[in-house]
């Protein structure tokens, strides 16, 4: 072969390799502050975790649990023990071997009260865990578990990077220097709040994208422009007002997907006035939820704490009516008097503070609509938009709020225990109903899927009747991608779960 032919052949090879190996850039409204999976509180963090970390099991494209870091699993006859054999040859991003010690350490770290993990409730079904050699882990459960693989998707941490489980804290350097076993490793938290990842060459499987970059772009309208002008390849969520422009762009493909999340407005029942069900019901009936939804998109209006596609959604629960006249009678029964255009009680006006986290997509539009609707009916509303850190302190820890606008996002298990059980770690609205507590305990212990479905439909009805929240909607969602990105299937809960198969041609 001549030198010219060799040069041509090598050039062609390099060109073909580069044509299937372009980086992927995507945008988030706000960069994640903590990439330790124990402390995940935002979807931007959860999405990045899918690229960096792995669990024992994951979802296939039919949302069935399949082994990932696990290789095989066998359950005891009484379903209270599961023996998991791990995949051999897996290494962490720092080249240390992955072993059973990492799995045991991770479970104990999640469950150790000193870590105060926001994800601890997901592992509450585990009674004990132990390693048998380097590649076998034995789980013992508090009660029979008929599909434990569905609950073993939590991300595994590297034990060798921590000095015991008590050292796993929110401030540990691991939060911005994570080490996982996933297809990509974090290389930089950049000064512009972007996060750079590169393909992990020691990965045991296959991945197509050589680099992934998360860019912080607070303005979602600007995100759409960046995609159109080819400065991004992916938008995680498209604003309804941008759908038409993106749909008409021949270089952009839209991907509809159904998230398991719902919006709500929650009352702080730690305050005496919101312990009155008449006041809570009145506020709910003063709101025209359909009008609140219209400016931000389309979706399903909800009556309780599940999405309509869930087997646990109770379709027999009637929707709360927009009924200002009845709401006024409820306020009067609760001891309020309409003086001029303002509801008063004991000489003080009925005033509420409505808080939302500032990076919740389209929350500002909804908050302003709620404010307008309630104020037109005589309830003064003060609005607050909180940063992530202030939200966690004010809402999660101090319970310093009157009303909040937010959303919950769930995985396949749709476990609402932490949100609605009186002892739940995420029950910051201070909701407490002994009957609901008992039902939630029964649901966790239920062995028969049909029994669990019946119990949780009871929970739906009971919570709807108590109205600790105004249940709003689940949105129809679309992501958008450059047509250069191929083999795309979007995971409905975590988005990037199947990104290993994505390809991006220059």
C-alpha angles and dihedrals in degrees: 000000000000122000089247092054091046091050091049092048094049091046090051091049093050090047092051091048093050091046091064097037112060119141123253123232123192136170136234126188089231130015116244116258097201129032096183103114091217089069103039111146104151134056091235088062093044092051093052090046088061089061097045108031138044138202132216088259135020139182124273117212090274089055092249118142113253130173119271113157085006119075102190137353133199128190129212119245092256091050091232096109132051123189113203124194111205131225112262124225097034117140134188121244089264089055095251112139120259111234143163088271089069092054094049091046092050095051091047091048093052091049099041106107091215092066091056089206114193087214097052093107091065090066098040091108091068115095098180141347131198139175121238103194123322098305109032127079125185119204123197116198131210090232136004112298115201097185106022092157088071089062097044097076094102115124119261122230129210107253094200093066095060132062095227130313093288088065092062102100137150090251097050111123087242088081091077098021101051123176118200141156095242130118094267133044127207111247103172144010094206130214091248090058092254119133121220123206131180133199110273106236092201094057113133093218136043131277128173107203114083094198138014123196125192111203124197108229111166095187108073091195088059090049089061091050090051090055093048091049090046098246089121132035099199141039113192094203128014121213112237091239090058096050097089095049093048093044090055094049109098091206093058131074122198120217118196115210136172116230121202092231137110138193124233144168110227130203122219101237088183083082114079095227093057091051085075106094090203092063093047092048091047093054090049093051092049090061122086097209094186090058090048091055099044099077095050103043145279131303146121121302110227138212100195149005101302135067117253093250090058119105086226096059110113105220091185092070108099120231116255107257124232095241115156093173093057090042090058091053089051091052091050090050088052090057101262124134126203106233109185102313097334131084111230137187126185089350095305126109119243101252127167134188113224115199131189133174108256097229096054104118113255091350092131092061091051095045092052091048091050090049092051095047096048095043091052086058096049104268114120113222127199113194128213131184112199132197118235095263094047091045092055092047100041100036107025100036111020098031086218102160144085102209131002132198112208145124136241122218121199138187127229092291094061090206106179094173095108092050100046110021112097088236095044116132092223097043094109092148085070094232113173129178118153091207091054090046090055092048093049090050090050092049091055090052097042113120098185114072091214091053091050091049092052092048095050092047086057088051090052091053095045095048091046090053092050092048100205083160140023100241107217122175151300112241129230103241134205130184121199129212140178111262087238089074108087138185090034122171114163119214108230094222107029104018100208100054092110097033090116087081096048119108129195120199119200 
